[in-house]
Amino acid sequence: KQWYQRRVRGISDDHSGSFKVTLQKTASGSLGLVIVGGRSSRLGDIGVFVKSVVDGSPAAHSGKLQPWDQILKVNSLNLEGLTLEETLSALKRESSSVTLTVLPTDIATLHQLHLRLNL
């Protein structure tokens, strides 16, 4: 129980299954990701998660990102402890190419997120 509570809060130190994906922004600056979470979110102090991937977007074309994957870093910036607004600002600041470090979701995390979101 303690492990998945830490994992859902986004403070797990076990990132052994993480991967990197580099995305090119569209002309409008979009990556095609809808993200949720962060410090002081309506779900509490949790990590930053992919809520959805927009069809036809750079994120979708990568084929690597799935709903409820946790975004750990934007380039070298660690997202732990950042609000959603701070994360969005960091994404907008970056050049046309962004490398995300991502931790795929697992069943326990997904279950806890669904409970918090009342899905």
C-alpha angles and dihedrals in degrees: 000000000000092000096058093041088057091044094051091048087056096239101108113131092206104098095148093125096049124123138188127238125184116211130190113220119235120245087269091053097253127143093186097243130129108203133190139182130041130142114329093010121152086260092056128252101334136142124270113274136188106246095182143346118229114236113250093015129126089258091052093046090054089063090207105094123081133180112278096021109141118237107218101175142013103211101313096336112111109219096203109125095010123126121236089254092053090050092049090049091052091050092050092048093057123095125251091292125059128184114206124196105213135189112205114232122250131210096262092050093045091051092050093048091050090051092050092047092045091232 
